[in-house]
Amino acid sequence: MNRLRIRHITGYRYEGEVQASYNEARMLPVSSEGQFVLHSSLDISPVSSSHHYVDYWGTRVSSFEVLTPHKELSLTATSLVEVRARDHAAHPIDWEGLADASAASTSYVEQTKQTKLTAPADDLAELAASIAARHASPCDAALEICEEIGRQVEYVQGVTGVQSTARESWRGKRGVCQDITHIAIGALRSVGIPARYVSGYLHPKPDAAIGETIAGESHAWVEWFCGDWRGYDPTNLIDIGERHVIVGRGRDYNDIAPLRGVYAGPFGSQLFVKVEITRES
């Protein structure tokens, strides 16, 4: 078991003085299977009143408005989380059983529909179909699909943006974890496997010493349903384990963006992000 402290600083620097801004933040993890939140807090500057709730997808949301003039908006989310290794038990469900189970609940049906960000290119859908045809188990097929995508798509920063689609990223075979996750979700959904987007953090150094602070970043990976939800990190070609901290889930990135909002003031802003992760035990 790992105990991880995460400090995530983000916000906007505006081109001039903003009169007011209205925002939502999804930056604080929740206790769930495999992780237990010991402490979490969100500090907002300028000081603002905020409303906290859990959204439709089960993610903690801080909704707030800043009604005083400001040139910068800054948020600092601090969390201390105990993370355990996740079990990845075999699921004996077959394709017919998966189709029946997927149609039985709204939570699964909603994760079978493609979005603008996940819709796959034709050749990717064909690749996924050819892999699925080789497996009697949807879970085994899903794992091979994600592994193949992780092998083919190179992790490169700066070549895509938050609204880049799976089609665009697959065409270039380059992108970041968000893009690779969208590609994997689209491929899985194309063969009838419900799949969802997971946002959180990954401690980037497996052998980090206790007390060592590492520069990190927000991370994304995929979960698919094959009798139960099963997570996998196609960017790093690893199972979800005690270095992964979950913040939230959704259909794609748009359901789980860490910070979004609108403001009244001069056009133009610059996003800044800094993440630090410390292993405490």
Secondary structure, 3 states (H helix, E strand, C coil): CEEEEEEEEEEEEEEEEECEEEEEECCCCCCECCEEEEEEEEEEECCCCEEEEECCCCCEEEEEEECCCEEEEEEEEEEEEEECCCCCCCCCCCHHHHHHHHCCCHHHHCCCCCCCCCCCCHHHHHHHHHHHCCCCCHHHHHHHHHHHHHHHCEECCCCCCCCCCHHHHHHHCEECHHHHHHHHHHHHHHCCCCEEEEEEEECCCCCCCCCCEEEECEEEEEEEECCCEEEEECCCCEECCCCEEEEEEECCHHHCCCEEEEEECCCCEEEEEEEEEEECC
